[in-house]
Amino acid sequence: MRSAQQILADSAVIAVVGASRDPRKAAHSVPLQMQRYGWRIIPVNPTADELFGERVYRSLAEIPHPVDLVDVFRPAQNAVEVVREAVAIGAPAVWLQLGIVSAEARRIATEAGIDYVEDRCLIVERAAGGLTRLS
């Protein structure tokens, strides 16, 4: 299993499930900051059409290209289904944001052999590792 920082270093495309239009929410500011540091953010939200200058998809299954990481901004009870979807699309890693913990989601990811992070924030780990995808 890769460390949280290694997952970020290895990832270029991050699908963000639960990405928000509301700039006051972490589900908006976190993906936007990751985008500013060079990651491609693919928002997944059933009620928006465009976020961060990218087309929004209704589900992970609709994304027409591979993603390196699925970042989850959904309540823990919804994380289980998101992890199942991530496994189904062949995502190599899943990341549950700060405050989101699910033993069942962890079990599904572990059994599928994909990297799993929970209760951690992308931007905190990015900053701690001094990571960027900008050249």
N, C-alpha and C positions, 0 to 999 in steps of 0.2 A: 504494500500500500504506500502510495506517495504521500508526502507531507502536504499540508494545505498550501504552503508556498510553492512547492514543486508542481502541484496541480495548476496553480496560476501561471507559473513560468512556462509550463508545457501547453497551455491553452491559448488559442487565438480567438475562438468564437464561443461566446457565452450566451446560451438561451436563458432568459430571465422570466420564469413563470411567476405571474402576479405583478409584473411591472406596472407601475402606476402613473397616471397622468398628473397626479397631484404633487407639485414640487415640494410640498411640506413633508411628504412621506419618504422614508428610507428607500422604499421600492421604486422611487423616482431618482433620488439623489445618488444612491449607490451605483446603479447601472450607468447613470450619466457620468459620474466621475471615472468609472472604469473605462468608459468610451473615450474620455478625454486623455487617458493614459495609453490609448492605442488598441484596446480590445474591441472586437466587433461584437456589439450587443444585438441580440435578436429577441425583441420583446414578445412575450406570450401573454395575451389578455383577451378574454372573449368580448370585451366592450369597447376596445379602441381600434383604430385603423392605422395610426402612425404614432410612433414615439421615438424620440432621440434621432429623428431623421430616417428611421428604419420602418419597413412594413411590419405590422403587428400580426402575428399568427394566433389563431384561436386555440390551438393545441400544439404540443410538441410534434405530433404525427404529421401536421401540416407543413412543417419546415422542410423545404425541398433539398436541403444539403446537410452534410454532417455538422454536428456541434461538438465542441471539445469538453464542454462543461454545462450542466444544467444547474442554474442557481434558483433557489426556491424562496419566494416571498409569499408563502401561503401558510395558514395555520397548520399545526402539527397533524391534525386529523386528516388534512388534505394531502399531506406530504407523501403518504403511503401510495396513493394513486399516481402522484407525479413521479415518484421513483419507479413505479411499474412502467409508466410511459417512457421514462428515460432509458430503462433497460430495453424496452421494445424497439426504440430507435437506434440502439447501439451506442449511446453516449458513454464515454469512458469514465465519467465522474459526475457525482451529484454533490451539491453544496446547499445545506439548509442554513439560512441566515441566522443571525444572532437571536436567541430566544426560542428557536424552533428545534425541538428534540423529538425523535420518534424511534423507539426501539424496533418497531415493525418495519419502518422504512430502512433502518440500518440493516436489519436481517435480510431484506430483499436485495439490497445493494451488495451485501457481502456474499450472499449465495450466488449472485450473478457475476461476481468477480470484478465489480467496478469500485473505483475509489469513492469514499464517502466522507463528507465533513458535515458536522452539525454544530449549531450554536456558535458560529463564528461569522465575522463580517468580512466580506471581500476587501473593502477598502482598508480596513485595519491590517489585514494580512499583507495586502499590496504595499502599504506604507512601511510595515515592519521589515519587509524584505527588500525595500527599495526597488520594487519591480515596476517595469514599464514595457510596453510593446512599441514604443516610439523609437524610431531610429535616430 
